């Protein structure tokens, strides 16, 4: 060993360097517990110098700050017995650095020439312990919150095993933590959570999103019965627990039950209200009849009393009469209001002169103006012009404001100003009534437009009136797309304004209650059901895909007293036909979904509908050319007796003759014998040309026409028939070998078009439609058929 | 004496209106439904007809249309009476050929005024012929 000393020193220096680099304080003690050395970290941490440290007894270090009972126990008792000890925790308040938690680790070393050494490493874990305590507190805090929640909560890991649950969960589902934690959610409580919807949710929805809300789950839970649960979930990154899913469950069973009950109650209330309105509407009508008699006879008696100078009676009779009139006004208002509520109030829109209407209203109200010693001033521009609205309702609304103003004003001044203005891109007419009357408080204004409310109950006694007038006024105005507003100061007067569109647009008809069934059945196609059809009235069903044509035909036919219903397509048409059993159906040949011929086949196939006469119509490109009648009906060969008599019954009666145009003698004879057996007069023609000759001799009530004939075929004859003014209204029943082919249908439709291009004016063709409908209706009336 | 035909199916209304008209000096003949109204009008050829619109069998509009199509009855003025104060009813009545229109319950002075206007007009036309 040439240089042992230097070698040893080298190693010692090397060891000291390492020791100094360690950031944990280190002490080397000899067996007497005196400090052999310390590292830099020790000096720095405890703010002492090597001079104060080395060769001192550990307990004396830093003025005895290390003289700690726990350390004495450790060093005096534990250390001598073992070579090593780990993680001895020492909590102590050190003078310089304060209260610390130190983790002590020790090793006994043989250090060459030195005797046995004890290396004491100190780890300051104060911060770590504090963090751990904080974390524990947070954990507790969270668990307390979770346990306080009344909603059951489950925390699941990514494999859908329960990480934890809250107290509410255990209580609600009557399970214990042991049965719950670390189990697969589907296994909980004997599989009561194995619900297909929940599987979908957890396996399909949850993986795709970190949050989901209000997933509704209805399930029969063994412990608690059938429940509706609202599930809400959040994915959490829960530190070393990894990803967790918090599943919160809200039991909304009761809430759902209440909501359902509320919805049902609301529906019941609405039905009841509608029933009430209908009842009122009917009842009001019944009430009016006897009331009219009371009014009439009391007026007659008044007249008679006046003639005979029976003044004693006159005053009493006047009271009867005036009470009766008041009652009638009430009933009329109730009738209007209940009509509105039942959705049966229609608008009759027309053009009328506003100025003239105002003059009439003013002259009506004049007697009342004078009675209360008021003055009435009316101002409006001379060029007010016309408005397009429901005149009766506008008149009633304006009259109502004016009557009120005059009624509630004494020895005062009432003005009516009317003007035209532009707002929101359209023209409006404003009627403004100002008075110097009793005025209204803010509370009274709020109540003002409510049904059956006057400013206060005593008003009725003092001023009379129904309390419905303003409610009706407002409803009328709103129906027409306007409104009525009021500004008022008590004891100074009021200003009421009605603002209406100068051109009121037709509202979408609100279906009446009776029509809901039909409407529900044909949602996709438009049907029109407004006012109810009275018993015994004639109803015509118009089936046409073109809204303008529907509207036009409906208006035209209703002028003749027919109640018209319309359908925009074949489906809707057939349903309405079944529902309404119309007297006559007009059917457009060309419709996009189901053409007229298909509809006709369906009508013919339906036992209930086959007796209804059908008028086939078509419209040409130029609408001013109007409609034409196509073939009225068709039958297939071999001619079936039942079908034939059905058709004939529809279109004619036995007093007139039927012309059979048919080239095949067998068919001709069979048809003839069927008809004659049924009591019809029959004439025959074997081809088109002979049919024309026969037509010139006698006009038949109906023509049965074979389409396929030599010389002049059915189409050509149909053409001719429809060109001849006297013949064009003869119903034409086409007889074919088979169901009409698409080509034949097209040809028949096409022929109708050809006729039209050559044909008559709109008026003339319309007149033919009307004649036909009237004829069908008359026949039905004679046959005693009502719909 | 001026003869008025009242077509009205309600017995009390018929009784009231006829008596009040008679008291005003008119001769009143009666009919109770549409066909009856047409028959009585043809047979009695009144100077004016008061026609209720909601009549059984044949309603007032239809009956008016029939009368206005008849050679002899065409010239007789018809006042439509209707219970419904709907403008649609008024249009329907005028469309059917009625010369005027009034609502029920009848306001007698107003109705009398209308009657006088129509009678005056026909008399005037008659005079000028």
Contacts between the chains, C-beta under 8 A, distances in Angstrom:
chain1	res1	chain2	res2	distance
A	288	B	83	7.4
A	288	B	105	7.9
A	289	B	10	7.1
A	292	B	12	7.9
A	292	B	13	6.8
A	292	B	104	6.6
A	292	B	105	4.3
A	293	B	12	4.4
A	293	B	13	7.4
A	293	B	16	7.0
A	295	B	105	5.6
A	296	B	12	7.5
A	296	B	13	7.2
A	296	B	16	4.1
A	296	B	17	7.6
A	296	B	20	7.9
A	296	B	105	6.5
A	296	B	106	7.3
A	297	B	16	6.3
A	299	B	20	7.9
A	299	B	108	6.8
A	300	B	16	6.3
A	300	B	19	6.6
A	300	B	20	5.8
A	303	B	20	7.2
A	303	B	23	7.0
A	304	B	23	7.9
A	328	B	105	7.2
A	346	B	88	7.9
A	348	B	86	6.3
A	348	B	87	4.3
A	348	B	88	4.8
A	348	B	91	7.9
A	350	B	87	6.2
A	350	B	91	7.8
A	390	B	87	7.0
A	391	B	87	5.8
A	392	B	85	6.3
A	392	B	86	7.1
A	392	B	87	5.3
A	559	B	92	7.2
A	559	B	95	5.5
A	561	B	59	6.8
A	561	B	61	5.3
A	561	B	62	6.3
A	561	B	92	7.4
A	561	B	96	8.0
